[in-house]
Amino acid sequence: MTPRTNKTAIVCFSTIEWKSLYQTPQAVMTEMANRGYQVLYIETTGVRGVRPLDAKRIVDRVKNWINSSFGFREIEQNLVVLHAILLPFPYHPLAVQINKMLLLMFIKLWSLSRKMDTLIAWVYLPTPLTLKVIEYLSPKSMIYQRLADFYCLADQPDQLYGTEDKLMKKADIVVVQGKGLLADQLEHRPETAFVLNGVSPQFSSSGEAPVSCLELFSEIRRPVAGYIGAIHEYFDFDLIDEVSTILQDISFVFVGPRLCSAKNMIQKPNVYFVGERQWHELAHYIERFDVCLVPYRKTKYTESVVPSKVLEYMMIGKPIVATKLNELVYMQSKNSHLITLANTPREFARAILSGIVDKDIRSRESRINFAMSHTWPQKLDLLLTKLSELKEV
């Protein structure tokens, strides 16, 4: 069914490229577009300076710009992505001022062809550029959806702290992924704090599996412990190296783009890094995993992370083994049957073996039901109701 179009527009300042890993910003903006909101999704303008590993992302951004209409690409009705090419200095005053003028020009161009009477700023990226653009736009409402502790990623965390503090004070509502980040907002403005984490109801392994998936699982040994997501600096290579040595009869499959040095990649006959796959293909890989993994290192950054893959694993009903991230510890304390946490390689290996033999239908249904009670349409209904109540007050 074709979504209606209303006169409320959303300018989204995202932390991620549209075609990168499909995460919260893409899922939320897709749902809002389906509800008739006119969405401009601005791809990340950066929270730190350029690094060598960013080369591919820069090339992709330039290609997207060339293959688009002045940086604009219509994804579906009501949803336009902006592949903006800006100066890569997120904290340099002159660069911020130039980028502000460029970004406002793009937003003006986008708005010219649209009938709108209300503007909502939906913020994921708490940088000086975002703040300056929002101050100029003066939107009717502002939502800051705080996904993680970005101070750990920034080149100049002191500047980011000041900017984020201002954004949290300006926001009509501040959405956080988990309990860890909630504490910060309760200190600022407790009436605006809102916990939100969800999964797309369309995440399903129904339909025909891609040929690459079928070929992979026809060639490797079972059982399979698998992971979907980026292979980044927070991925615990040492843990997987030891666990894959302990469990040499189990295949370990990792599906996702490599965002770290190639020297970290594990070279073993039972370990497979298969690269990035499209979001709609991922459920087919998960369906063929016997147990799903979240092998993250414990760092200051991951203390506040709620991996979106956890709910996606649950949507397919699979057992999950993860390291003891704070937010997962909290989840387990409320729902001990949903996820198994482990600290050491041997604990992790034992948990994988237990997950592989877990064929209990009730456990599978419990995981699916939990995920289905946390879909984005349900969560956004609650958020928009809360926003409406706050604006009335």
Secondary structure, 3 states (H helix, E strand, C coil): CCCCCCCEEEEEECCCCCCCCCCHHHHHHHHHHHCCCEEEEECCCCCCCCCHHHHHHHHHHHHHHHCCECCEEEEECCEEEECCCCCCCCCCHHHHHHHHHHHHHHHHHHHHCCCCCEEEEEECCCCHHHHHHHHHHCCCEEEEEECCCHHHCCCCHHHHHHHHHHHHHHCCEEEECCHHHHHHHHHHCHHHEEECCCECCCCCCCCCCCHHHHHHHHHCCCCEEEEECCECCCECHHHHHHHHHHCCCCEEEEECCECCCHHHCCCCCCEEEEECCCHHHHHHHHHHCCEEEECECCCCCHHHCCCCHHHHHHHCCCCEEEECCHHHHHHHHHCCCCCEEECCHHHHHHHHHHHHCCCCHHHHHHHHHHHHCCEHHHHHHHHHHHHHHHHHC
